[in-house]
């Protein structure tokens, strides 16, 4: 089941959901809106390799915005640190952002239960679009799990800012 906005607010107050900073005005009927941080990054090679660490640059997002170009993946992050040991967060673009052709999560919208930190956003524009620091860009929903809970304890725990892929570590672990 999905939590309603009022229930999300209650669970933030009692610690069942962590959102920092939290603003009750950002509660929606069944989600919580989040902001794009002031940091953005991208890979510098044209060919990305799953078995190797890929060169990545992070930059401040200028106050007057930055144009995201098609055929490139940009990594941003939320201003808010978000997570829960009791619910499964799922992130999506705000519909107003999606209507401009900006994908905010591409395919990795599920956040593991027990994960906490600034969420990395995989930004992809279908045509050039300008984004701004601290704009409302997406929303998070919280879902009730069924079954025994195993908390996330992985390579992206406590993320701060946009985090590039760490898939190469999976290859290193089997060698």
C-alpha positions in Angstrom: 0.0 0.0 0.0 1.1 3.5 -0.7 1.1 6.1 2.1 -0.9 9.2 1.9 0.7 12.6 2.3 -0.8 13.1 5.8 0.5 9.7 6.8 4.0 10.5 5.4 3.9 13.6 7.6 3.0 11.6 10.7 5.7 9.0 10.0 8.3 11.8 9.6 7.3 13.2 13.0 7.6 9.8 14.7 10.8 8.8 12.9 9.4 6.0 10.8 10.4 8.1 7.7 13.5 10.3 7.5 13.4 13.5 5.4 15.8 16.2 6.2 15.1 19.0 5.8 11.4 18.4 6.0 8.7 21.0 5.0 5.1 20.0 5.5 4.1 22.3 2.6 5.8 19.8 0.3 3.4 17.0 1.2 1.1 16.0 -1.7 -1.9 13.7 -1.6 0.3 10.6 -1.7 3.9 11.8 -2.0 6.5 14.3 -0.9 8.1 16.8 -3.3 11.9 17.1 -3.4 14.4 19.6 -4.7 17.4 19.3 -7.1 20.6 20.0 -5.3 23.3 22.6 -6.3 25.6 19.8 -7.6 25.5 18.0 -10.9 27.9 15.7 -12.7 28.4 13.6 -15.8 30.7 11.0 -17.2 33.5 12.3 -19.4 34.0 9.3 -21.7 31.7 8.6 -24.6 31.9 4.8 -23.9 31.0 3.7 -20.4 32.3 0.3 -19.2 30.5 -1.7 -16.5 33.6 -3.5 -15.4 35.7 -0.3 -14.8 35.3 2.9 -12.9 34.2 5.5 -15.4 35.7 9.0 -15.3 33.1 11.4 -13.7 33.1 15.2 -13.1 31.0 17.0 -10.6 30.2 20.7 -10.8 28.2 23.3 -9.0 24.8 23.9 -10.7 24.9 27.7 -11.6 22.2 29.9 -10.2 21.1 30.9 -13.7 20.6 27.2 -14.5 22.2 24.7 -16.9 21.0 23.3 -20.1 20.8 19.5 -20.1 21.4 18.0 -23.6 19.9 14.8 -25.1 22.1 11.7 -25.6 23.8 12.2 -22.2 23.1 11.1 -18.7 23.6 13.7 -16.0 23.7 12.8 -12.3 22.1 15.2 -9.8 20.9 14.6 -6.3 18.2 15.7 -3.9 18.7 18.5 -1.5 16.9 16.3 1.0 18.3 13.3 2.7 15.6 10.7 2.5 15.0 7.1 3.7 13.1 4.7 5.9 13.7 1.4 7.8 10.0 0.7 7.5 8.8 1.8 4.0 10.1 1.4 0.5 10.7 4.8 -1.2 10.1 5.2 -4.9 11.0 8.3 -6.8 9.5 9.9 -9.8 9.6 13.2 -11.7 7.0 15.8 -10.9 4.5 15.7 -13.8 5.3 19.3 -14.7 9.0 18.3 -15.2 8.1 15.2 -17.1 5.9 17.2 -19.5 9.1 19.0 -20.5 10.7 15.7 -21.5 13.0 15.4 -18.5 13.4 12.0 -17.0 14.4 12.3 -13.4 15.1 8.6 -12.5 15.4 6.9 -15.9 15.0 3.3 -14.6 16.3 3.1 -11.0 13.3 4.6 -9.2 13.2 2.1 -6.3 15.2 3.0 -3.2 16.0 0.1 -0.9 14.5 -0.1 2.5 17.1 1.0 5.0 18.9 3.2 2.5 19.4 6.8 3.7 21.0 9.8 2.1 20.7 12.3 -0.7 19.2 10.4 -3.6 21.1 10.4 -6.9 18.9 11.4 -9.8 19.6 10.0 -13.3 18.6 13.0 -15.4 18.0 12.5 -19.1 16.5 15.2 -21.4 14.7 14.2 -24.6 15.4 17.7 -25.9 17.5 20.5 -24.4 16.0 21.7 -21.1 17.3 24.2 -18.5 17.3 23.1 -14.9 18.0 25.2 -11.8 19.4 24.6 -8.4 16.9 23.9 -5.7 14.0 23.6 -8.1 11.2 21.2 -7.3 12.1 18.3 -9.6 10.5 15.1 -8.2 8.5 13.3 -5.7 8.9 10.4 -3.4 6.3 7.9 -2.5 6.5 5.4 0.4 5.2 1.8 0.1 4.5 -0.8 2.9 6.7 -3.9 2.4 5.3 -7.4 3.0 7.5 -10.0 4.6 10.7 -10.0 6.6 12.7 -6.8 6.3 16.4 -6.8 5.5 17.8 -3.3 5.7 20.0 -2.0 2.9 23.7 -1.9 3.7 25.3 -1.3 0.3 27.8 0.8 -1.6 25.5 3.9 -1.9 24.5 4.2 1.8 24.8 7.7 3.2 25.2 9.3 -0.2 26.1 12.9 -0.3 25.6 14.5 -3.7 25.4 12.7 -7.0 27.1 9.3 -6.9 28.4 7.8 -10.1 27.9 4.1 -10.8 29.8 1.6 -8.6 29.0 -1.4 -10.7 32.7 -2.0 -11.3 32.9 -3.1 -7.7 30.6 -6.0 -8.4 33.1 -7.2 -11.0 36.0 -6.8 -8.6 34.2 -8.8 -5.9 34.0 -11.9 -8.1 37.7 -11.9 -9.2 
